[in-house]
Amino acid sequence: MQDRYAETAFSNGYQFTSGSGYQLPEYAFVTPPEVSSGQVGHEQIVIVGAGITGLTLACALARLGVRAVVLDEDNTVGVKGASSRGICYTQKSLEIFDRLGIYPRIAAKGIQWSVGRTFAGKDEVYSFDLRQQSAYNLSSQPPFINIQQFYIEGYLVERIHELGDVELRWKNRVIGFEQDTDAATLTVTTPAGDYRLRADHVIDATGSRSPFHQWVGATLTGRKGDDRWCIADVRFPDRPPGERHTWIEAPFNENRAVWQHLMGDDVWRIDYQMAPDADPAYVSREDVVRERLARQFGPDMQVEIVWVGPYAYRSECIDRMRHGRVFFMGDAAKVVSPFGARGGNTGIADADNLAWKLAAVIRQQASPRLLDTFHDERHEAARQNVQVTHRTARFLRPADGMERTFRTAAISLARQHLFARSLINTGRMAVANTYTQSPACQTGGGQSVQNVRFAWADGSAGTVNDLLLWAQGNFLVLAFGDLAPAALKRLRTLTDHAPVRVVLVVDGQTPARAREHVRDPQGHLQGACHVFGHAWALVRPDSYVAATGESIDAGLVDALGAALGVTSEGASA
Ligand SMILES: Cc1cc2nc3c(=O)[nH]c(=O)nc-3n(C[C@H](O)[C@H](O)[C@H](O)COP(=O)(O)OP(=O)(O)OC[C@H]3O[C@@H](n4cnc5c(N)ncnc54)[C@H](O)[C@@H]3O)c2cc1C
């Protein structure tokens, strides 16, 4: 029995080769109760995979006080013997981590950045400052933080232990799955023996080589290119500027692309695009990497190599994100090329999307039909992310003919004309995706709410996340403008027995009176909710607007019903 755990090991799917410059924590294996007792267990929620996606979901459930069991075949975070993989975390992810309670640790360890510059040879051909862009400009979190993925995963593990409710089982590999009308059954192998676990809901967060695809007969649409890169994680005594620099044509890399980012521990991630016919083992050899670094930074630059290795990527999206009792998320649902940092960030958003829905259904506050909107919302996001990153991949590795001609023309125009700079595509950075096809989002809904600041009634500063934490997994109705007493009474009656908390938002002039009255003197809260003047916004626990409206009437009740997966007649599925 015990050998099955060793025999069934399979790779994580990323093509890393050698080297290990990072020390990863190791978590203890504990014999599961089902192995000791010989009984089949039963859980409402089982999450398979403790990568960044599965751990985010687990932590979000723990924060909502919902029990879950997490099974991971490994006993650590990150990938043993490999580099960090993910490094760039977008504002929406940072806002989610703020709600989960690990943002201060990420901010302390990571590097904040907002400026990116792109070069062709020595010429700057494109630049941006994300702080100036409306998708990022209001939040309490910065547009991006660079930090090694395994740090975030480690912080999540520790936070899950602090919060309780969720059980993390290391060295528990799922090797079999079936489902029927009553439950799903997982077969799990461990160093102490095998066991079976029944579950109402199974979340597949096993990454890009998910065995669940085959087990449920999932179909995927995808493409594999021939673009390959070499990662060099390095430290310098003298720091280059803390901006994101990319080269479409780098003279020190035989005129191919290069990425340069600073992350935690003063480690620089430098990615070098390889020639299509290059030998990845040769390009990633330490002496060859050192030679290239000398060409880039000069022969006298002192460099410590932390990790070096090649990688390739593919682009793939599952056709349905729910198959019966199984929900697919993170890399198990879609794999994208790393340009724009859309892989891990969308896994984090997948997790945040499903967590409150599972909690609401388990607490019987929402219809089970709400769970179907996970597909409606996150599949739209997945498709969009695949499309956006694919365009970048094509720009960076154009096919001969039209694509290459277009790229050459775009670079040449961008050298001289501002208007052409937007044609340069070295990665469109990850943003919170908008939901346009979800039945849970009605008029005005589907957009993310930035974590902006406002003032509580006593004058102290608050943020949207504070409101969401105060609402404890319930919805928020934010009513903007001083409400007439009759409208206020109607609002209270309409929301009386619903899982919502009402917040009355007044401008700087009107005094705020009670805890649920807040002041928004600069209109940031209103702007973040995408409404103007006297209006209401129904905000979901994942900080997305479910709907907006002007008058306090039955429209608000309908919107809440839709957001909870209940039909307009009030009948749940
Ligand atoms: C070079 C590179 C750079 C990247 N940069 C970024 C970036 O800057 N920002 C970003 O957001 N993303 C980035 N990504 C993508 C990001 O790393 C992935 O999208 C992310 O790791 C996906 O997380 P996941 O939790 O879905 O899957 P994984 O991280 O693959 O985790 C899957 C987990 O499931 C476990 N598992 C697998 N099978 C089983 C089983 N049968 N039973 C039990 N457990 C199992 C594994 O042990 C693992 O812990 C990058 C990727 C690469 C390769």
The ligand as an SDF file (V2000), in Angstrom:
LIG
                    3D

 53 58  0  0  0  0  0  0  0  0999 V2000
    7.9430   31.2040  -15.6830 C   0  0  0  0  0  0  0  0  0  0  0  0
    6.5910   31.5010  -15.1670 C   0  0  0  0  0  0  0  0  0  0  0  0
    6.2990   32.7770  -14.6940 C   0  0  0  0  0  0  0  0  0  0  0  0
    5.0320   33.0740  -14.2320 C   0  0  0  0  0  0  0  0  0  0  0  0
    4.7680   34.3360  -13.7600 N   0  0  0  0  0  0  0  0  0  0  0  0
    3.5780   34.6190  -13.2560 C   0  0  0  0  0  0  0  0  0  0  0  0
    3.3350   35.8920  -12.6770 C   0  0  0  0  0  0  0  0  0  0  0  0
    4.2170   36.7340  -12.6150 O   0  0  0  0  0  0  0  0  0  0  0  0
    2.1040   36.1210  -12.1380 N   0  0  0  0  0  0  0  0  0  0  0  0
    1.1310   35.1750  -12.1660 C   0  0  0  0  0  0  0  0  0  0  0  0
    0.0180   35.4580  -11.6820 O   0  0  0  0  0  0  0  0  0  0  0  0
    1.3360   33.9570  -12.6930 N   0  0  0  0  0  0  0  0  0  0  0  0
    2.5290   33.6470  -13.2200 C   0  0  0  0  0  0  0  0  0  0  0  0
    2.7660   32.3920  -13.7120 N   0  0  0  0  0  0  0  0  0  0  0  0
    1.6880   31.3910  -13.6880 C   0  0  0  0  0  0  0  0  0  0  0  0
    1.4840   30.7920  -12.2930 C   0  0  0  0  0  0  0  0  0  0  0  0
    2.6990   30.3120  -11.7850 O   0  0  0  0  0  0  0  0  0  0  0  0
    0.4380   29.6830  -12.3780 C   0  0  0  0  0  0  0  0  0  0  0  0
   -0.6870   30.1650  -13.0510 O   0  0  0  0  0  0  0  0  0  0  0  0
    0.0480   29.2130  -10.9740 C   0  0  0  0  0  0  0  0  0  0  0  0
    1.1000   28.5210  -10.3620 O   0  0  0  0  0  0  0  0  0  0  0  0
   -1.1750   28.2810  -11.0100 C   0  0  0  0  0  0  0  0  0  0  0  0
   -1.4850   27.9450   -9.7030 O   0  0  0  0  0  0  0  0  0  0  0  0
   -2.4200   26.6940   -9.3690 P   0  0  0  0  0  0  0  0  0  0  0  0
   -2.5750   26.7060   -7.8970 O   0  0  0  0  0  0  0  0  0  0  0  0
   -3.6380   26.7680  -10.2050 O   0  0  0  0  0  0  0  0  0  0  0  0
   -1.6030   25.4240   -9.8460 O   0  0  0  0  0  0  0  0  0  0  0  0
   -0.2030   24.8720   -9.2800 P   0  0  0  0  0  0  0  0  0  0  0  0
    0.6320   25.9820   -8.7690 O   0  0  0  0  0  0  0  0  0  0  0  0
    0.3730   24.0210  -10.3560 O   0  0  0  0  0  0  0  0  0  0  0  0
   -0.6010   23.9770   -8.0360 O   0  0  0  0  0  0  0  0  0  0  0  0
   -1.1830   22.7090   -8.1900 C   0  0  0  0  0  0  0  0  0  0  0  0
   -1.0550   21.9520   -6.8780 C   0  0  0  0  0  0  0  0  0  0  0  0
   -1.7630   20.7150   -7.0050 O   0  0  0  0  0  0  0  0  0  0  0  0
   -1.0080   19.6640   -6.4370 C   0  0  0  0  0  0  0  0  0  0  0  0
   -1.4390   18.4340   -7.1190 N   0  0  0  0  0  0  0  0  0  0  0  0
   -1.3230   18.1240   -8.4210 C   0  0  0  0  0  0  0  0  0  0  0  0
   -1.8830   16.9340   -8.6680 N   0  0  0  0  0  0  0  0  0  0  0  0
   -2.3800   16.4760   -7.4980 C   0  0  0  0  0  0  0  0  0  0  0  0
   -3.1010   15.3030   -7.1210 C   0  0  0  0  0  0  0  0  0  0  0  0
   -3.4120   14.3440   -7.9930 N   0  0  0  0  0  0  0  0  0  0  0  0
   -3.4570   15.1480   -5.8250 N   0  0  0  0  0  0  0  0  0  0  0  0
   -3.1520   16.1090   -4.9070 C   0  0  0  0  0  0  0  0  0  0  0  0
   -2.4710   17.2280   -5.2330 N   0  0  0  0  0  0  0  0  0  0  0  0
   -2.1000   17.4150   -6.5070 C   0  0  0  0  0  0  0  0  0  0  0  0
    0.4450   20.0670   -6.6820 C   0  0  0  0  0  0  0  0  0  0  0  0
    1.3210   19.4780   -5.7350 O   0  0  0  0  0  0  0  0  0  0  0  0
    0.3920   21.5860   -6.5310 C   0  0  0  0  0  0  0  0  0  0  0  0
    0.6500   21.9830   -5.1950 O   0  0  0  0  0  0  0  0  0  0  0  0
    4.0340   32.0640  -14.2140 C   0  0  0  0  0  0  0  0  0  0  0  0
    4.3300   30.7760  -14.6620 C   0  0  0  0  0  0  0  0  0  0  0  0
    5.5850   30.4920  -15.1260 C   0  0  0  0  0  0  0  0  0  0  0  0
    5.8940   29.1090  -15.5820 C   0  0  0  0  0  0  0  0  0  0  0  0
  1  2  1  0
  2  3  1  0
  2 52  2  0
  3  4  2  0
  4  5  1  0
  4 50  1  0
  5  6  2  0
  6  7  1  0
  6 13  1  0
  7  8  2  0
  7  9  1  0
  9 10  1  0
 10 11  2  0
 10 12  1  0
 12 13  2  0
 13 14  1  0
 14 15  1  0
 14 50  1  0
 15 16  1  0
 16 17  1  0
 16 18  1  0
 18 19  1  0
 18 20  1  0
 20 21  1  0
 20 22  1  0
 22 23  1  0
 23 24  1  0
 24 25  2  0
 24 26  1  0
 24 27  1  0
 27 28  1  0
 28 29  2  0
 28 30  1  0
 28 31  1  0
 31 32  1  0
 32 33  1  0
 33 34  1  0
 33 48  1  0
 34 35  1  0
 35 36  1  0
 35 46  1  0
 36 37  1  0
 36 45  1  0
 37 38  2  0
 38 39  1  0
 39 40  1  0
 39 45  2  0
 40 41  1  0
 40 42  2  0
 42 43  1  0
 43 44  2  0
 44 45  1  0
 46 47  1  0
 46 48  1  0
 48 49  1  0
 50 51  2  0
 51 52  1  0
 52 53  1  0
M  END
$$$$
